[in-house]
Amino acid sequence: MICAFNYSDIITEEHQNKAKNLIDNLIISGNWDKLSPSFQTYPNLYQYSEFNIFFNCFLNSCNQYKNKLLEPTISKMWCYVDNGSNFFKTKSDKHENLWHSHQQDYTYEGISGVYYLKNNKKLSTEFKNFKIEYPKDYTWYIFPSDLEHRSPKITCIEKRYTLAADIFFMPN
């Protein structure tokens, strides 16, 4: 159900640093989605040249996952930046309430993915009955968009940068 696709032969540390710098600049300038938990960019990162390699690798992973060439109708890519100091915006937020899926319209089939741009503590996305143990660098983790998941509870001060992406397409 969840498959890993490694791109350590394509994506470099320089690609990752350029992407993190752009994300930091978006957040510093206030150009982020304030309705989402912690600091999350708008879902249009695939439009920035710094993210071309990440989005192309995501699409390639989705094609391999479905074992066919997909023609997405809707595409999204964003970055979720969290650490212990910004994990909850308000005291009423609770970790157990963060379960969600990305599937919103069942007219389309969806595939989602996460890529840990910076994750020194190896904290991974939690799924209802599964956890990615020790996520690998330079790897997209691909799963059906209706699979419920959430961020882990972050207690460290070090920032974790998680790229997330969705594609939606007409089912066959």
VOBAZA-801235 format. One record per residue: residue number from 0; z, x, y of N, C-alpha, C, O in turn. Coordinates in nm, 2 decimals, padded with zeros to 4 digits. Layout:
! residues N
- resi:n_z:n_x:n_y:ca_z:ca_x:ca_y:c_z:c_x:c_y:o_z:o_x:o_y
- NUM:Z:X:Y:Z:X:Y:Z:X:Y:Z:X:Y
...
//
This chain:
! residues 172
- resi:n_z:n_x:n_y:ca_z:ca_x:ca_y:c_z:c_x:c_y:o_z:o_x:o_y
- 0:00.00:00.08:-00.12:00.00:00.00:00.00:00.00:00.09:00.13:-00.07:00.05:00.22
- 1:00.08:00.20:00.13:00.08:00.29:00.24:00.01:00.42:00.19:00.06:00.47:00.09
- 2:-00.09:00.47:00.26:-00.16:00.59:00.21:-00.15:00.69:00.33:-00.16:00.66:00.44
- 3:-00.15:00.82:00.29:-00.14:00.93:00.38:-00.27:01.00:00.38:-00.33:01.03:00.28
- 4:-00.32:01.04:00.50:-00.45:01.11:00.52:-00.42:01.23:00.61:-00.39:01.21:00.73
- 5:-00.43:01.35:00.56:-00.39:01.47:00.64:-00.51:01.53:00.71:-00.62:01.54:00.65
- 6:-00.49:01.57:00.83:-00.60:01.62:00.92:-00.56:01.76:00.97:-00.61:01.79:01.08
- 7:-00.49:01.83:00.90:-00.44:01.96:00.95:-00.56:02.06:00.96:-00.55:02.16:01.03
- 8:-00.67:02.03:00.90:-00.79:02.11:00.91:-00.88:02.07:01.03:-00.98:02.14:01.06
- 9:-00.84:01.96:01.10:-00.92:01.91:01.21:-00.84:01.90:01.34:-00.88:01.95:01.45
- 10:-00.72:01.85:01.33:-00.64:01.83:01.45:-00.55:01.96:01.47:-00.49:02.01:01.37
- 11:-00.55:02.01:01.59:-00.47:02.13:01.62:-00.35:02.11:01.70:-00.33:02.00:01.76
- 12:-00.27:02.21:01.71:-00.15:02.20:01.80:-00.19:02.17:01.95:-00.12:02.10:02.02
- 13:-00.30:02.24:01.99:-00.35:02.22:02.12:-00.39:02.07:02.15:-00.36:02.02:02.25
- 14:-00.45:02.01:02.05:-00.48:01.86:02.06:-00.36:01.78:02.08:-00.35:01.70:02.17
- 15:-00.26:01.82:02.00:-00.13:01.74:02.01:-00.06:01.77:02.15:-00.01:01.67:02.21
- 16:-00.06:01.89:02.20:00.00:01.92:02.32:-00.07:01.85:02.44:00.00:01.80:02.53
- 17:-00.20:01.84:02.44:-00.28:01.77:02.54:-00.24:01.62:02.54:-00.23:01.56:02.64
- 18:-00.23:01.57:02.42:-00.20:01.43:02.41:-00.06:01.40:02.46:-00.04:01.30:02.53
- 19:00.04:01.48:02.42:00.18:01.46:02.47:00.19:01.48:02.62:00.26:01.40:02.68
- 20:00.11:01.57:02.68:00.11:01.59:02.82:00.06:01.46:02.89:00.12:01.42:02.99
- 21:-00.05:01.41:02.84:-00.10:01.28:02.90:00.00:01.17:02.89:00.02:01.09:02.98
- 22:00.06:01.16:02.77:00.16:01.05:02.75:00.28:01.07:02.85:00.32:00.97:02.92
- 23:00.33:01.19:02.86:00.44:01.22:02.96:00.39:01.18:03.10:00.47:01.12:03.18
- 24:00.27:01.22:03.14:00.22:01.18:03.27:00.21:01.03:03.29:00.24:00.98:03.40
- 25:00.17:00.96:03.19:00.16:00.81:03.20:00.30:00.75:03.22:00.32:00.67:03.31
- 26:00.40:00.80:03.15:00.53:00.75:03.16:00.60:00.79:03.29:00.66:00.70:03.36
- 27:00.58:00.91:03.34:00.63:00.96:03.46:00.58:00.88:03.58:00.65:00.84:03.68
- 28:00.45:00.84:03.57:00.38:00.77:03.68:00.41:00.62:03.67:00.36:00.54:03.76
- 29:00.48:00.57:03.57:00.52:00.43:03.56:00.41:00.35:03.49:00.42:00.23:03.49
- 30:00.31:00.42:03.44:00.19:00.35:03.37:00.22:00.33:03.22:00.15:00.39:03.14
- 31:00.32:00.25:03.19:00.36:00.22:03.05:00.40:00.08:03.04:00.43:00.01:03.14
- 32:00.40:00.03:02.92:00.43:-00.11:02.89:00.58:-00.14:02.89:00.65:-00.11:02.80
- 33:00.63:-00.19:03.00:00.77:-00.22:03.02:00.83:-00.33:02.94:00.95:-00.36:02.94
- 34:00.74:-00.41:02.88:00.78:-00.52:02.79:00.81:-00.48:02.65:00.85:-00.56:02.57
- 35:00.78:-00.36:02.62:00.80:-00.30:02.48:00.93:-00.22:02.48:00.98:-00.18:02.58
- 36:00.98:-00.20:02.36:01.10:-00.12:02.34:01.08:00.02:02.39:00.97:00.07:02.38
- 37:01.18:00.09:02.43:01.18:00.23:02.48:01.06:00.25:02.57:01.03:00.17:02.65
- 38:01.00:00.36:02.56:00.88:00.40:02.64:00.76:00.39:02.55:00.74:00.46:02.45
- 39:00.67:00.29:02.58:00.55:00.27:02.50:00.43:00.26:02.59:00.44:00.18:02.69
- 40:00.32:00.34:02.57:00.21:00.33:02.65:00.13:00.19:02.62:00.16:00.12:02.53
- 41:00.04:00.16:02.71:-00.05:00.05:02.69:-00.14:00.09:02.57:-00.16:00.20:02.54
- 42:-00.19:-00.02:02.50:-00.27:00.01:02.38:-00.41:00.05:02.40:-00.50:00.02:02.32
- 43:-00.43:00.13:02.50:-00.57:00.17:02.53:-00.59:00.33:02.52:-00.69:00.38:02.58
- 44:-00.50:00.40:02.45:-00.51:00.54:02.45:-00.65:00.59:02.40:-00.69:00.70:02.43
- 45:-00.71:00.52:02.31:-00.84:00.56:02.25:-00.95:00.57:02.36:-01.05:00.63:02.33
- 46:-00.92:00.52:02.48:-01.02:00.54:02.59:-01.01:00.67:02.66:-01.10:00.71:02.74
- 47:-00.90:00.75:02.63:-00.88:00.88:02.69:-00.94:00.99:02.60:-00.92:00.98:02.48
- 48:-01.01:01.08:02.66:-01.07:01.19:02.58:-00.97:01.27:02.50:-01.01:01.31:02.39
- 49:-00.85:01.28:02.55:-00.75:01.35:02.47:-00.71:01.29:02.34:-00.65:01.35:02.25
- 50:-00.75:01.16:02.33:-00.72:01.09:02.20:-00.84:01.06:02.11:-00.82:01.00:02.01
- 51:-00.96:01.11:02.15:-01.08:01.09:02.07:-01.06:01.14:01.93:-01.09:01.07:01.83
- 52:-01.00:01.26:01.91:-00.99:01.32:01.78:-00.89:01.23:01.69:-00.91:01.21:01.57
- 53:-00.78:01.18:01.76:-00.68:01.11:01.69:-00.74:00.97:01.64:-00.72:00.93:01.53
- 54:-00.81:00.91:01.73:-00.87:00.78:01.70:-00.98:00.79:01.60:-00.99:00.71:01.51
- 55:-01.06:00.89:01.61:-01.17:00.91:01.51:-01.11:00.94:01.37:-01.16:00.89:01.27
- 56:-01.00:01.02:01.36:-00.93:01.04:01.24:-00.87:00.91:01.18:-00.87:00.89:01.06
- 57:-00.81:00.83:01.27:-00.76:00.70:01.23:-00.86:00.61:01.17:-00.85:00.56:01.06
- 58:-00.98:00.60:01.24:-01.09:00.52:01.18:-01.14:00.58:01.05:-01.16:00.50:00.96
- 59:-01.15:00.71:01.04:-01.19:00.77:00.91:-01.09:00.73:00.80:-01.13:00.70:00.69
- 60:-00.96:00.74:00.84:-00.86:00.70:00.74:-00.87:00.56:00.69:-00.85:00.52:00.58
- 61:-00.89:00.47:00.79:-00.91:00.33:00.76:-01.03:00.30:00.67:-01.02:00.22:00.57
- 62:-01.14:00.37:00.69:-01.26:00.36:00.61:-01.23:00.41:00.47:-01.27:00.35:00.37
- 63:-01.15:00.52:00.45:-01.12:00.57:00.32:-01.02:00.47:00.25:-01.03:00.45:00.13
- 64:-00.93:00.42:00.33:-00.83:00.33:00.28:-00.89:00.20:00.22:-00.85:00.16:00.11
- 65:-01.00:00.15:00.28:-01.07:00.03:00.23:-01.19:00.07:00.15:-01.25:-00.02:00.09
- 66:-01.22:00.20:00.14:-01.33:00.25:00.06:-01.46:00.19:00.11:-01.55:00.15:00.02
- 67:-01.48:00.17:00.24:-01.60:00.12:00.29:-01.61:00.14:00.44:-01.50:00.17:00.50
- 68:-01.72:00.14:00.50:-01.74:00.16:00.65:-01.70:00.03:00.72:-01.77:-00.08:00.70
- 69:-01.60:00.03:00.80:-01.55:-00.09:00.87:-01.61:-00.10:01.01:-01.64:00.00:01.07
- 70:-01.63:-00.22:01.05:-01.68:-00.25:01.19:-01.57:-00.32:01.26:-01.57:-00.45:01.26
- 71:-01.48:-00.25:01.33:-01.37:-00.32:01.40:-01.42:-00.41:01.51:-01.51:-00.37:01.59
- 72:-01.36:-00.52:01.52:-01.38:-00.62:01.63:-01.28:-00.59:01.74:-01.31:-00.60:01.86
- 73:-01.16:-00.55:01.71:-01.05:-00.52:01.80:-00.99:-00.38:01.76:-00.97:-00.36:01.64
- 74:-00.97:-00.29:01.86:-00.91:-00.16:01.84:-00.80:-00.14:01.94:-00.81:-00.18:02.05
- 75:-00.69:-00.08:01.89:-00.58:-00.05:01.98:-00.52:00.08:01.94:-00.52:00.12:01.82
- 76:-00.47:00.16:02.04:-00.39:00.28:02.01:-00.29:00.30:02.12:-00.33:00.29:02.24
- 77:-00.17:00.33:02.08:-00.06:00.35:02.18:00.03:00.45:02.13:00.03:00.50:02.01
- 78:00.12:00.50:02.22:00.23:00.59:02.18:00.36:00.54:02.21:00.39:00.48:02.32
- 79:00.45:00.55:02.12:00.59:00.50:02.13:00.68:00.63:02.14:00.68:00.71:02.05
- 80:00.75:00.65:02.25:00.83:00.76:02.27:00.98:00.72:02.27:01.01:00.63:02.35
- 81:01.05:00.77:02.18:01.19:00.73:02.18:01.28:00.85:02.15:01.24:00.96:02.10
- 82:01.41:00.83:02.19:01.52:00.93:02.15:01.65:00.85:02.17:01.65:00.73:02.20
- 83:01.76:00.92:02.14:01.89:00.85:02.14:01.93:00.79:02.28:02.00:00.69:02.28
- 84:01.88:00.85:02.38:01.92:00.80:02.52:01.84:00.68:02.56:01.88:00.61:02.65
- 85:01.72:00.65:02.51:01.64:00.54:02.55:01.61:00.44:02.44:01.52:00.35:02.45
- 86:01.68:00.45:02.33:01.64:00.37:02.21:01.66:00.22:02.24:01.57:00.14:02.20
- 87:01.76:00.18:02.31:01.78:00.04:02.34:01.78:00.03:02.49:01.86:00.10:02.56
- 88:01.71:-00.07:02.54:01.71:-00.09:02.69:01.83:-00.17:02.73:01.88:-00.15:02.84
- 89:01.88:-00.26:02.65:01.99:-00.34:02.69:02.09:-00.34:02.57:02.06:-00.31:02.46
- 90:02.22:-00.37:02.60:02.32:-00.37:02.50:02.30:-00.48:02.40:02.35:-00.48:02.29
- 91:02.22:-00.59:02.44:02.19:-00.70:02.34:02.09:-00.66:02.24:02.08:-00.74:02.14
- 92:02.01:-00.56:02.26:01.91:-00.52:02.16:01.99:-00.47:02.03:02.09:-00.40:02.04
- 93:01.93:-00.50:01.92:02.00:-00.46:01.79:01.89:-00.41:01.70:01.78:-00.46:01.69
- 94:01.92:-00.30:01.63:01.82:-00.24:01.55:01.77:-00.33:01.44:01.65:-00.33:01.41
- 95:01.85:-00.42:01.39:01.81:-00.51:01.28:01.71:-00.62:01.33:01.64:-00.68:01.26
- 96:01.70:-00.63:01.47:01.60:-00.73:01.53:01.47:-00.66:01.56:01.38:-00.73:01.61
- 97:01.45:-00.54:01.52:01.32:-00.47:01.56:01.21:-00.48:01.45:01.10:-00.43:01.47
- 98:01.24:-00.55:01.34:01.13:-00.57:01.24:01.01:-00.65:01.31:01.03:-00.74:01.38
- 99:00.89:-00.60:01.28:00.77:-00.66:01.33:00.65:-00.62:01.25:00.66:-00.53:01.17
- 100:00.54:-00.70:01.26:00.42:-00.66:01.21:00.31:-00.66:01.32:00.34:-00.71:01.43
- 101:00.20:-00.61:01.30:00.09:-00.61:01.40:-00.01:-00.72:01.38:-00.10:-00.74:01.47
- 102:00.00:-00.79:01.27:-00.10:-00.89:01.24:-00.07:-01.02:01.33:00.04:-01.07:01.31
- 103:-00.16:-01.05:01.42:-00.13:-01.17:01.50:-00.22:-01.28:01.48:-00.19:-01.40:01.51
- 104:-00.34:-01.25:01.43:-00.44:-01.36:01.42:-00.51:-01.34:01.28:-00.57:-01.23:01.25
- 105:-00.49:-01.43:01.19:-00.53:-01.41:01.05:-00.68:-01.45:01.04:-00.73:-01.45:00.93
- 106:-00.75:-01.47:01.15:-00.90:-01.48:01.15:-00.95:-01.34:01.11:-01.06:-01.33:01.04
- 107:-00.88:-01.24:01.15:-00.93:-01.10:01.12:-00.83:-01.03:01.02:-00.72:-01.07:01.01
- 108:-00.89:-00.94:00.94:-00.81:-00.85:00.86:-00.77:-00.73:00.95:-00.85:-00.68:01.03
- 109:-00.65:-00.68:00.93:-00.60:-00.57:01.01:-00.55:-00.46:00.93:-00.49:-00.47:00.82
- 110:-00.57:-00.34:00.98:-00.52:-00.21:00.93:-00.45:-00.14:01.04:-00.50:-00.13:01.15
- 111:-00.33:-00.09:01.01:-00.25:-00.02:01.11:-00.22:00.12:01.06:-00.23:00.15:00.94
- 112:-00.18:00.20:01.15:-00.14:00.34:01.12:-00.04:00.40:01.21:-00.03:00.36:01.33
- 113:00.03:00.50:01.16:00.12:00.58:01.24:00.09:00.72:01.22:00.06:00.77:01.11
- 114:00.11:00.80:01.33:00.08:00.94:01.33:00.19:01.00:01.41:00.21:00.96:01.53
- 115:00.27:01.10:01.36:00.38:01.15:01.43:00.34:01.27:01.51:00.32:01.38:01.46
- 116:00.31:01.25:01.64:00.26:01.35:01.73:00.37:01.46:01.75:00.34:01.58:01.75
- 117:00.49:01.42:01.76:00.60:01.52:01.77:00.72:01.45:01.70:00.76:01.34:01.74
- 118:00.78:01.51:01.60:00.88:01.45:01.52:00.96:01.55:01.45:00.97:01.56:01.32
- 119:01.03:01.64:01.52:01.10:01.76:01.47:01.21:01.72:01.37:01.24:01.79:01.28
- 120:01.27:01.60:01.39:01.38:01.56:01.30:01.32:01.49:01.18:01.40:01.44:01.09
- 121:01.19:01.47:01.17:01.13:01.40:01.05:01.18:01.26:01.03:01.20:01.22:00.92
- 122:01.20:01.19:01.14:01.24:01.05:01.13:01.11:00.97:01.12:01.02:00.98:01.19
- 123:01.12:00.88:01.02:00.99:00.80:00.99:01.01:00.65:01.01:01.12:00.60:01.02
- 124:00.90:00.59:01.02:00.90:00.44:01.03:00.96:00.38:00.90:00.93:00.43:00.79
- 125:01.04:00.28:00.92:01.10:00.21:00.81:01.02:00.08:00.78:00.99:00.01:00.87
- 126:00.99:00.06:00.65:00.93:-00.06:00.60:01.03:-00.14:00.53:01.13:-00.09:00.48
- 127:01.01:-00.27:00.51:01.11:-00.36:00.45:01.16:-00.31:00.32:01.28:-00.31:00.29
- 128:01.07:-00.26:00.23:01.11:-00.21:00.10:01.07:-00.07:00.07:01.05:-00.02:-00.04
- 129:01.05:00.01:00.18:00.99:00.14:00.17:01.02:00.22:00.29:01.03:00.17:00.40
- 130:01.03:00.35:00.27:01.04:00.45:00.38:00.96:00.57:00.35:00.96:00.62:00.24
- 131:00.88:00.62:00.45:00.81:00.74:00.44:00.91:00.85:00.44:00.97:00.88:00.54
- 132:00.93:00.92:00.33:01.02:01.03:00.32:00.96:01.16:00.38:00.85:01.20:00.33
- 133:01.02:01.22:00.47:00.98:01.35:00.53:00.83:01.34:00.57:00.75:01.41:00.51
- 134:00.80:01.27:00.67:00.65:01.26:00.71:00.59:01.39:00.74:00.66:01.48:00.80
- 135:00.47:01.41:00.70:00.40:01.54:00.72:00.34:01.54:00.85:00.29:01.44:00.91
- 136:00.33:01.66:00.91:00.26:01.68:01.03:00.11:01.66:01.01:00.06:01.68:00.90
- 137:00.04:01.63:01.12:-00.11:01.61:01.12:-00.16:01.50:01.02:-00.27:01.51:00.96
- 138:-00.08:01.40:01.00:-00.11:01.30:00.89:-00.10:01.16:00.95:-00.01:01.12:01.02
- 139:-00.21:01.08:00.92:-00.21:00.94:00.95:-00.15:00.87:00.83:-00.19:00.89:00.72
- 140:-00.06:00.77:00.85:-00.01:00.69:00.75:-00.07:00.55:00.77:-00.04:00.49:00.88
- 141:-00.14:00.50:00.68:-00.22:00.38:00.69:-00.17:00.27:00.61:-00.13:00.29:00.49
- 142:-00.16:00.14:00.66:-00.10:00.03:00.59:-00.16:-00.10:00.64:-00.22:-00.10:00.75
- 143:-00.15:-00.21:00.57:-00.20:-00.34:00.62:-00.12:-00.38:00.74:00.00:-00.36:00.74
- 144:-00.18:-00.44:00.84:-00.12:-00.48:00.96:-00.01:-00.58:00.95:00.07:-00.60:01.04
- 145:-00.01:-00.66:00.84:00.09:-00.76:00.82:00.22:-00.71:00.75:00.31:-00.78:00.72
- 146:00.22:-00.58:00.73:00.34:-00.52:00.66:00.45:-00.50:00.77:00.43:-00.43:00.87
- 147:00.57:-00.56:00.75:00.68:-00.55:00.84:00.74:-00.41:00.84:00.76:-00.35:00.74
- 148:00.77:-00.36:00.96:00.83:-00.23:00.98:00.91:-00.22:01.11:00.91:-00.32:01.19
- 149:00.97:-00.11:01.13:01.05:-00.08:01.25:01.07:00.07:01.27:01.05:00.14:01.17
- 150:01.11:00.11:01.39:01.15:00.24:01.41:01.28:00.27:01.35:01.36:00.18:01.33
- 151:01.31:00.39:01.31:01.44:00.42:01.26:01.54:00.43:01.37:01.50:00.43:01.49
- 152:01.66:00.42:01.34:01.77:00.43:01.44:01.77:00.58:01.49:01.79:00.67:01.42
- 153:01.74:00.60:01.62:01.73:00.73:01.68:01.87:00.76:01.75:01.91:00.69:01.83
- 154:01.92:00.87:01.71:02.05:00.92:01.77:02.04:01.05:01.84:02.12:01.09:01.92
- 155:01.93:01.13:01.81:01.92:01.26:01.87:01.86:01.25:02.01:01.80:01.15:02.04
- 156:01.88:01.35:02.09:01.83:01.35:02.23:01.69:01.40:02.23:01.62:01.37:02.33
- 157:01.64:01.46:02.13:01.50:01.51:02.13:01.40:01.40:02.12:01.42:01.31:02.04
- 158:01.30:01.40:02.20:01.20:01.29:02.20:01.11:01.30:02.07:01.08:01.40:02.02
- 159:01.08:01.18:02.02:00.99:01.16:01.91:00.87:01.09:01.96:00.89:00.98:02.03
- 160:00.75:01.14:01.94:00.63:01.07:01.99:00.55:01.02:01.86:00.51:01.10:01.78
- 161:00.54:00.89:01.86:00.47:00.83:01.75:00.34:00.76:01.80:00.35:00.66:01.87
- 162:00.23:00.80:01.75:00.10:00.73:01.78:00.10:00.61:01.68:00.13:00.63:01.56
- 163:00.05:00.50:01.73:00.03:00.39:01.65:-00.11:00.33:01.68:-00.15:00.34:01.80
- 164:-00.18:00.28:01.58:-00.31:00.22:01.60:-00.34:00.11:01.51:-00.28:00.10:01.40
- 165:-00.42:00.02:01.56:-00.46:-00.10:01.48:-00.61:-00.12:01.49:-00.67:-00.09:01.60
- 166:-00.68:-00.16:01.39:-00.81:-00.22:01.40:-00.81:-00.35:01.33:-00.74:-00.37:01.23
- 167:-00.89:-00.44:01.38:-00.90:-00.57:01.32:-01.05:-00.60:01.30:-01.13:-00.56:01.39
- 168:-01.09:-00.66:01.19:-01.23:-00.68:01.15:-01.24:-00.80:01.07:-01.14:-00.86:01.02
- 169:-01.36:-00.85:01.06:-01.39:-00.98:00.98:-01.38:-00.94:00.83:-01.44:-00.85:00.79
- 170:-01.30:-01.02:00.76:-01.29:-01.00:00.62:-01.42:-01.03:00.55:-01.49:-01.12:00.59
- 171:-01.44:-00.97:00.43:-01.56:-01.00:00.35:-01.54:-01.12:00.27:-01.63:-01.16:00.19
//
